[in-house]
Amino acid sequence: MCLAIPVEIVEILPEQQAIIDLGGVRKQISTALLDAVAVGDYVILHVGYAIGKLDPEEARRTLAMFGELAVTENLALLAAGNLPNAGGLAS
């Protein structure tokens, strides 16, 4: 299964590289597959490569849905007593 996620470009580096931000995590990626990117652009990231640009509003909606899914999944794991590091919250 492949996963591509929307990320925001926060810094442009030499040699078709950029720094992205995904929920506070910053990572260096390749932008070699795109014609041009700028700080503030949202791109689809797949295995370390930006593979396409996204409309900023669409990217934010998608990231919000990912966040909702994570919360829902964690609540289900907590209710089942399977959340790692639950700190004794699950009985």
C-alpha positions as CSV (number, residue, x, y, z in Angstrom):
1,M,0.0,0.0,0.0
2,C,1.3,3.5,-0.9
3,L,0.6,6.6,1.0
4,A,1.0,10.2,-0.2
5,I,0.3,13.0,2.2
6,P,-0.1,16.8,1.9
7,V,2.8,18.8,3.4
8,E,3.7,22.5,3.5
9,I,7.0,23.8,2.1
10,V,8.7,25.9,4.8
11,E,12.2,26.4,3.3
12,I,13.7,26.0,-0.1
13,L,17.2,24.5,-0.2
14,P,19.7,24.1,-3.1
15,E,19.8,21.2,-5.5
16,Q,16.0,20.8,-5.8
17,Q,15.5,20.1,-2.1
18,A,13.1,21.7,0.5
19,I,12.2,21.5,4.1
20,I,8.5,20.6,4.8
21,D,6.4,20.8,7.9
22,L,3.9,18.1,8.9
23,G,2.3,18.8,12.2
24,G,5.5,20.2,13.6
25,V,7.8,17.6,12.2
26,R,10.3,19.0,9.7
27,K,11.9,16.9,7.0
28,Q,14.1,17.4,4.0
29,I,12.5,16.3,0.7
30,S,13.3,16.3,-3.0
31,T,11.4,18.7,-5.3
32,A,13.1,17.4,-8.4
33,L,9.8,16.0,-9.9
34,L,8.1,19.5,-9.9
35,D,8.9,22.5,-12.1
36,A,9.0,25.0,-9.2
37,V,7.9,25.3,-5.6
38,A,7.9,28.2,-3.1
39,V,7.7,28.6,0.6
40,G,4.0,28.2,1.6
41,D,3.2,25.8,-1.2
42,Y,1.5,22.6,-0.3
43,V,2.7,19.5,-2.1
44,I,1.9,15.8,-2.1
45,L,4.7,13.9,-0.5
46,H,5.4,10.3,-1.4
47,V,8.6,8.4,-0.3
48,G,10.6,11.6,0.2
49,Y,9.5,13.2,-3.2
50,A,7.1,16.1,-3.8
51,I,5.0,14.6,-6.6
52,G,2.4,17.4,-7.2
53,K,1.1,20.7,-5.9
54,L,-2.1,21.1,-4.0
55,D,-4.6,24.0,-3.5
56,P,-3.8,25.3,0.0
57,E,-7.4,25.1,1.3
58,E,-7.8,21.5,0.0
59,A,-4.5,20.5,1.7
60,R,-5.7,22.0,5.0
61,R,-9.0,20.2,4.8
62,T,-7.2,16.9,4.1
63,L,-4.8,17.4,7.0
64,A,-7.7,18.2,9.3
65,M,-9.4,15.0,8.3
66,F,-6.2,13.0,9.0
67,G,-6.1,14.6,12.5
68,E,-9.7,13.6,13.1
69,L,-8.9,10.1,12.1
70,A,-5.9,9.9,14.4
71,V,-8.1,11.1,17.4
72,T,-10.8,8.7,16.6
73,E,-8.4,5.8,16.3
74,N,-6.7,6.7,19.6
75,L,-10.0,6.9,21.4
76,A,-11.0,3.4,20.0
77,L,-7.6,2.0,21.1
78,L,-8.0,3.6,24.5
79,A,-11.5,2.2,25.0
80,A,-10.2,-1.3,24.0
81,G,-7.2,-0.9,26.4
82,N,-4.8,-1.1,23.6
83,L,-3.3,2.4,23.5
84,P,0.4,2.2,24.0
85,N,1.7,4.4,26.9
86,A,-1.9,5.2,28.1
87,G,-0.5,5.9,31.5
88,G,-2.9,3.7,33.3
89,L,-5.9,5.4,31.7
90,A,-7.3,2.2,30.2
91,S,-8.7,-0.4,32.6
